[in-house]
């Protein structure tokens, strides 16, 4: 891989990973704010309105930072990936334009109304604005996921006379099966993040006995939503996403699992270190037959290993792909355990006195960010060496007139500016948490 291509790839990976730090929270928080507003509308209790306003301010901070860090990625298609844009722009331009023109403006307009227009809208109108913020964020996510899903499993296209990729079936692009399951799996991850953040902030308030009544509400809503989302991330969304990988990208599945040799009763690796040169897992802890069962729903079926595929079609960083996948799955299992334990104690009426579990909820807040990042790394590393799976290799899509020095210069600039944005965002969010939901400006 030449140095310019490597920098182009890292540049986009850095900007999209940083951008998604903010997006994943808004994906889940929109739903949780709507739940709080529904509780306020149903009970007439101002406590839930104050709770919703508090989280709306944190949503707004993340939304603003998501916009600022998301816009440069659109330009990167032209600056760093011009050959890809020229070839595939006639397809991905549809979903990207729709995301900007429809869902983004829907979400941003009603977010402004939700934050500033409560007295104007009234109780029911304000509840409707919360619903539209939530639905707008999910519509935006679907259109972006549909773009990525087309790159993972291209459908509804024809090749033009000069090799350009032309959209022939708009409905196939929008309702790509890969997009459907990837979307719900992505949303599950976003709700997990928001649930852990809400429950963690609530645990912080309960442990400090600071606005503890709001803290108990946040913990209650967070752990219930978190358990539901964690289970959905495992099944059916994770299971069906894995089945699509096995069907359409079998070499990716083999790399994710560190499965080098084809064979029946294929094991699944719980632990191990992939040695690509020797084509084996070192120090493996295996469950025999489990990979065959997950893929084929039979214990004795054959699963193709990496040795069944040409080496030039292998993902180009198998160890990183393997570890990313296992970090995602491992953390997902931990999330189910934490939230199940919290819901059990909540049902028994003992959660708010179980200080060790409250500490776990508070300290676990960063972990969904790690899991979501690892999940997206699994998806994008697994697609390599293809930019559009089966159609365009990554090396053929970059801008061949942008030197490595130019790319490095902009990468360093982005790193510096984004570091300042992150510090600013953390400061504003911490200030809101420190003020708490009972602060006078919560009254709207």
Secondary structure, DSSP 8 states (H G I E B T S, - for coil): --HHHHHHHHHHHHHHHHHHHHHHHHHHHHHHHHHHHHHHHHH--HHHHHHHHHHHHHHHHHHHHHHHHHHHHHHHHHHT-HHHHHHHHHHHHHHHHHIIIIIIHHHHHHHHHHHH-HHHHHHHHHHHHHHHHHHHHHHHHHHHHHHHHHHHS--SEEE-TTS-EEE--HHHHHT-HHHHHHHHHHHHHHHHHHHHHHHHHHHHHHHHTSSHHHHHHHHHHHHHHHHHHHHHHHTTHHHHHHHHHHHH-HHHHHHHHT--S-EES--EEEEEEEETTTTEEEEEEEETTHHHHHHHSSTT-EE--GGGS-GGGS-S-HHHHHHHHHHHHHHHHHHHHHHHHHHHHHHTT-GGG-HHHHHHHHHGGGHHHHHHHHHHHHHHHHHTTEEETTTEEGGGTS-TTS-HHHHHHHHHHHHHHHHHHHHHHHHHHHHHHHH-TTSGGGG-
